[in-house]
Amino acid sequence: MGAGTVNFTNQFLIAMPGMVGDTFAGSVIYLCEHTDKGALGLVINKPIDITLRHLFEKVELSLEREDLAALPVYFGGPVQTERGFVLHEKLDGEGGHYSSTLQIPGGLEMTTSKDVLEALSSGAGPKKLLVTLGYAGWAPGQLEDEMGRNSWINVDAAPDIIFDTPVEQRYDKALSLLGIDAFMLSQDAGHA
């Protein structure tokens, strides 16, 4: 990233109300990576009707953790929707990490390798996690352009919204980090 560029890593991107009929309408995205090569994030508030137990069956693993079995899998974004992404708390101690883990500076970790599912299936692995199919991706400069057009509002991410807040409250909770309510946002971008 060059001087003077903004980095949205470890932030929430909250879709502005004007984004109707769009894939991302009403979305809250946790941004895992933002570099001069583009950006990658996971939608955290769009459950699909697959449970973790069902997902584990599809990859031929049993799920020993009953606390996770009924949790939904989420639509993470329109890119690589057949691929799983596990957003989870940072792991310390447990002998480290999985073969493909992105450590998000100041934030969480995102693992795409099957070994995290294998750890979970045996009752180990991260305690707090969110599993998505697919991710949201932006080409170089695309996210900055969308921010400039008021498509998104951003705020530092709060893990409790991802892991502990009921899904239907995540959008409003993310906005409340900015001290605003959804009704305060205009459908129209601020053009006089």
Helices and strands as residue ranges (DSSP letters): E 11-15, E 28-35, E 38-43, E 47-51, H 52-58, H 66-69, E 72-75, E 79-88, E 101-103, E 109-111, H 115-121, E 129-138, H 142-148, E 152-156, H 159-163, G 167-169, H 170-176, G 182-184
